[in-house]
Amino acid sequence: MSNALYFPKISIPETPWTLQTLLYWNKIGTIVPSEFLENPYNLSPFMRSLVQEEMVEQIIPGQYIRESSFGDAFLAFIDNNNEIKRIAEKDKLRNTQRYIQIHLEKLSYVGEELIKRKLAWRGENNWFLVEETVGLRFMSYLAMVLGTKANFTPITDSYMNISSIISDTQRPRKAEQHFNRSKIRKRILKNILPTPIEVNHPLEILRFKEKYSDQLFNFRRYIEDFILELELIPEDSLEQKVSAFEERVAYEKEELSNRMRDRSWITLDFATLCAICPSTYQLFEGFASHDYGKVAQSIPGVIGPVWAATQLKKNEHPNSPLAYAVILEGKFNARK
């Protein structure tokens, strides 16, 4: 997939992680209730600018989760989870701050069912206040379902409180694999994809991605292929494999950066011109002696080599899958 679905919040945070994420995926989606389309000022200013530039797509949950099987699967998971049963038995939800707000359109009838289980209560307007553990698992589950239906890869800026087993109870292994891949992807990108120090406007990112779309495609495929390969690696060897990959990539990036830097400064002085095209001496001699016939005869022999030399810088975007990361670092003076 080339697009990502952000969760658990509606508005994407204005952070370095977001800039990096925008530079990696073609487009970011967020789960937005339909009423926000009519009132865009409910979104953060940063989020509105991303939507306006079509860098973020608003995914309306009500268009995808109308069937009852969506809620039934999650409720079955809740009812068979001993940790969540213990939370419900305490019945102290209202006396704590461990809850998150989730919109009615995301929950559908699940909201009322959670109230019956003492895991949520009604908030203002169309909002439910859901116990934190249950709420985060629900948002993970919702992102998985919507991502599958809308062809987006679910991503989040924090995995600290999110369980790996959050899909429907019939396919827990698939859910575990997916979120393991997501955590590894976040780690790898943090270490090898530079983060812009400052971006004045989201359009800068959009134009950069459009200009280097081929390099971005190759880079993302390179990373995603490696992450998929990790599913065949024993768990006790995973850390070693990822660390070795990061070290190799860091070395190859440095080598590639040096090669690109060496070829980006081309000095065409008289000696260099004479070396790459013998007609250069005849050209200068013609100008010196005002023999413009000799000048005319020399020009064709000079134009070709000079043009080829000046194209070295323009065409020095190698096929290396790491070229995108190197170009990005040079363009935005990014930090690793």
C-alpha positions in Angstrom: 0.0 0.0 0.0 1.1 3.6 -0.7 -1.3 5.4 1.7 -1.5 5.3 5.5 -4.4 5.8 7.9 -3.6 7.7 11.1 -5.2 6.9 14.4 -6.4 7.3 17.2 -7.1 11.0 17.0 -9.0 12.9 14.3 -6.5 15.7 13.7 -2.9 14.8 12.8 -0.4 16.4 15.3 1.9 19.1 14.1 5.1 17.2 15.0 8.4 16.0 13.3 6.9 12.5 13.2 4.0 13.9 11.0 6.4 15.6 8.6 8.4 12.4 8.3 5.2 10.4 7.7 4.0 12.8 5.1 7.3 12.4 3.3 7.1 8.6 3.3 3.5 7.9 2.3 1.7 9.1 -0.8 -1.3 10.3 1.2 -2.4 10.2 4.8 -5.9 9.4 5.8 -7.7 10.2 9.1 -10.9 8.8 10.6 -13.2 11.8 10.6 -17.0 11.9 11.5 -19.1 13.2 8.7 -20.2 16.2 10.8 -16.7 17.5 10.7 -17.0 17.9 6.9 -19.7 20.5 7.5 -17.7 22.2 10.3 -14.0 22.0 9.2 -13.0 24.5 11.9 -13.4 21.7 14.4 -10.2 20.4 12.9 -6.8 21.9 14.0 -5.4 24.7 11.7 -2.5 22.3 10.7 -5.0 19.6 9.8 -7.1 22.0 7.8 -4.1 23.0 5.7 -3.2 19.4 5.0 -6.8 18.7 3.9 -6.9 21.8 1.8 -3.7 20.8 -0.1 -5.2 17.2 -0.5 -2.3 15.7 1.5 -4.8 14.2 3.9 -7.9 12.3 3.0 -10.8 12.3 5.5 -12.1 8.7 5.9 -15.8 8.7 7.0 -16.3 5.7 9.2 -20.1 5.6 8.7 -19.5 4.7 5.0 -17.7 1.5 5.9 -19.0 0.0 9.2 -22.7 -0.3 8.8 -22.8 -4.1 9.0 -23.5 -5.5 12.4 -20.5 -7.9 12.2 -18.2 -5.0 12.7 -19.4 -4.3 16.3 -20.1 -7.9 17.1 -16.5 -9.0 16.5 -15.2 -6.3 18.8 -17.7 -7.0 21.6 -16.8 -10.7 21.4 -13.2 -9.7 21.9 -14.1 -7.5 24.9 -16.3 -10.2 26.5 -13.5 -12.8 26.3 -10.7 -10.6 27.6 -10.0 -11.1 31.3 -8.1 -7.8 31.8 -11.1 -5.8 30.5 -13.5 -7.9 32.6 -11.5 -6.8 35.7 -11.8 -3.2 34.7 -15.5 -3.5 34.3 -15.9 -5.2 37.7 -14.2 -2.3 39.5 -16.9 0.1 38.3 -14.8 3.1 39.1 -14.6 4.6 35.6 -16.4 7.8 36.5 -14.0 8.5 39.3 -10.8 8.3 37.2 -9.3 10.2 34.3 -8.4 7.1 32.3 -10.8 7.6 29.4 -10.7 8.8 25.8 -13.4 10.5 23.8 -14.8 8.6 20.8 -17.4 9.9 18.4 -20.7 8.1 18.0 -20.2 7.6 14.3 -17.0 5.6 15.0 -18.6 3.5 17.7 -22.1 2.9 16.1 -24.1 0.7 18.5 -20.9 -0.4 20.3 -21.1 2.7 22.4 -24.3 1.7 24.1 -23.1 -1.8 24.5 -20.0 -0.5 26.3 -22.1 1.5 28.7 -24.0 -1.7 29.6 -20.7 -3.3 30.4 -19.7 -0.3 32.5 -16.8 0.5 30.2 -18.1 3.9 28.9 -20.6 6.6 29.5 -22.3 9.3 27.5 -20.4 12.6 27.0 -21.6 15.8 25.4 -23.5 15.8 22.1 -22.3 12.8 20.0 -19.4 11.8 22.1 -18.8 8.8 24.3 -16.2 8.7 27.1 -14.6 5.2 26.9 -12.3 3.6 29.3 -8.7 4.2 28.0 -7.7 0.6 27.5 -10.9 -0.3 25.7 -10.9 2.9 23.8 -7.4 2.5 22.4 -8.1 -1.1 21.5 -11.3 -0.1 19.7 -9.6 2.7 17.7 -6.9 0.1 16.7 -9.6 -2.3 15.7 -11.4 0.4 13.7 -8.2 1.5 12.0 -7.6 -2.1 11.0 -11.1 -2.6 9.5 -11.1 0.8 7.7 -7.6 0.3 6.4 -8.5 -3.0 4.9 -11.7 -1.6 3.3 -10.2 1.7 2.0 -6.7 0.3 1.1 -4.8 2.2 3.8 -2.0 1.0 6.1 -2.9 1.9 9.7 -0.2 4.0 11.5 0.0 5.8 14.8 2.5 8.1 16.5 2.5 6.0 19.7 2.2 2.3 20.4 2.9 2.5 24.1 -0.7 1.8 25.3 -2.0 -0.2 22.3 -2.3 -3.9 22.4 -0.9 -5.9 19.6 -3.9 -8.2 19.5 -6.7 -5.9 18.6 -8.3 -7.4 15.5 -11.3 -9.6 15.5 -10.9 -12.8 17.5 -10.8 -15.0 14.4 -7.6 -13.4 13.1 -5.4 -12.4 16.0 -2.2 -13.5 14.4 -2.7 -11.2 11.4 -3.3 -8.3 13.7 -0.2 -9.1 15.7 1.9 -9.2 12.5 0.5 -5.9 11.3 1.2 -3.9 14.4 4.7 -5.5 14.8 5.4 -4.3 11.3 4.1 -0.8 12.2 6.4 -0.5 15.2 9.4 -1.7 13.2 8.6 0.7 10.4 8.4 3.6 12.8 11.8 2.7 14.3 13.5 2.3 10.9 12.2 5.5 9.5 13.2 7.4 12.7 16.8 6.2 12.1 17.2 6.4 8.4 14.7 9.0 7.0 15.8 12.5 7.8 13.2 14.8 9.4 13.0 18.4 8.1 14.2 20.9 10.6 11.6 23.4 9.4 8.9 23.4 6.7 7.2 26.7 6.0 4.2 25.2 4.3 2.9 21.7 3.6 3.1 22.5 -0.1 6.9 22.3 0.2 6.5 18.6 1.1 4.0 18.0 -1.7 6.1 19.5 -4.4 9.2 17.6 -3.2 7.3 14.3 -3.3 6.0 15.1 -6.8 9.4 15.9 -8.1 11.0 12.8 -6.6 8.1 10.4 -6.9 10.2 7.7 -8.5 12.8 7.8 -5.8 10.1 7.8 -3.1 8.5 4.7 -4.7 11.8 2.9 -4.7 12.6 3.9 -1.2 9.3 2.9 0.3 9.3 -0.5 -1.6 12.8 -1.1 -0.2 11.7 -0.5 3.4 8.4 -2.4 3.1 10.1 -5.4 1.5 12.6 -5.6 4.3 9.8 -5.4 6.9 7.9 -8.2 5.3 11.0 -10.4 5.3 11.2 -10.0 9.0 8.1 -12.2 9.4 10.3 -15.1 8.5 12.9 -14.3 11.2 12.7 -16.0 14.6 11.7 -13.5 17.3 15.0 -14.0 19.2 16.9 -12.9 16.1 14.7 -9.9 15.2 16.6 -7.2 17.0 19.9 -8.3 15.5 18.5 -8.4 12.0 16.9 -4.9 12.3 20.1 -3.4 13.8 22.3 -4.9 11.1 19.9 -3.4 8.5 20.1 0.1 10.1 23.9 0.0 10.2 24.1 -1.1 6.6 21.7 1.5 5.4 23.6 4.3 7.4 26.8 3.2 5.6 25.3 3.0 2.2 23.6 6.4 2.7 26.9 8.0 3.6 28.6 6.5 0.5 25.8 7.6 -1.8 25.8 11.1 -0.3 29.5 11.4 -1.0 29.2 10.2 -4.6 26.4 12.6 -5.3 28.2 15.5 -3.6 31.4 14.9 -5.6 29.5 15.0 -8.9 27.3 17.9 -8.1 30.1 20.6 -8.3 31.3 20.7 -11.9 34.0 23.4 -12.7 34.4 23.9 -16.4 37.5 26.0 -16.6 39.7 26.3 -19.7 41.9 23.3 -18.8 38.8 21.1 -18.2 37.2 22.1 -21.4 40.3 21.3 -23.4 40.5 17.9 -21.7 36.9 16.9 -22.6 36.8 18.4 -26.0 39.8 19.2 -28.3 37.7 21.8 -30.2 37.8 24.1 -27.2 41.3 25.4 -28.0 40.3 26.1 -31.6 37.3 28.0 -30.4 39.2 30.2 -28.1 41.9 30.7 -30.8 39.3 31.8 -33.2 37.9 34.4 -30.8 41.4 35.7 -30.1 42.2 36.2 -33.8 38.7 37.3 -34.8 38.6 34.3 -37.2 34.9 33.7 -36.9 34.9 31.0 -39.5 37.1 29.0 -37.2 34.7 29.8 -34.3 31.8 28.5 -36.3 33.6 25.3 -37.1 34.5 24.7 -33.5 31.1 25.3 -31.8 29.5 21.9 -32.7 32.5 20.1 -31.3 32.2 22.0 -28.0 28.4 22.0 -27.4 28.0 18.2 -27.0 30.7 17.5 -24.4 29.8 20.7 -22.4 26.1 19.8 -22.4 26.9 16.2 -21.3 29.1 17.5 -18.5 26.4 19.9 -17.2 23.9 17.1 -17.1 25.9 15.1 -14.6 24.5 17.1 -11.8 21.0 17.1 -13.1 21.0 13.3 -13.7 22.8 12.4 -10.5 19.8 10.8 -8.8 21.0 7.2 -8.8 18.7 4.2 -8.9 19.7 3.4 -5.4 16.6 3.0 -3.2 18.3 5.2 -0.6 18.5 8.2 -3.1 15.3 9.6 -1.8 16.6 9.9 1.8 19.8 11.4 0.7 18.1 14.0 -1.5 15.7 14.8 1.3 18.5 15.5 3.7 20.1 17.9 1.3 16.9 19.6 0.3 15.6 20.4 3.8 18.9 20.4 5.7 17.1 17.7 7.6 18.2 16.1 10.9 18.6 12.4 11.4 
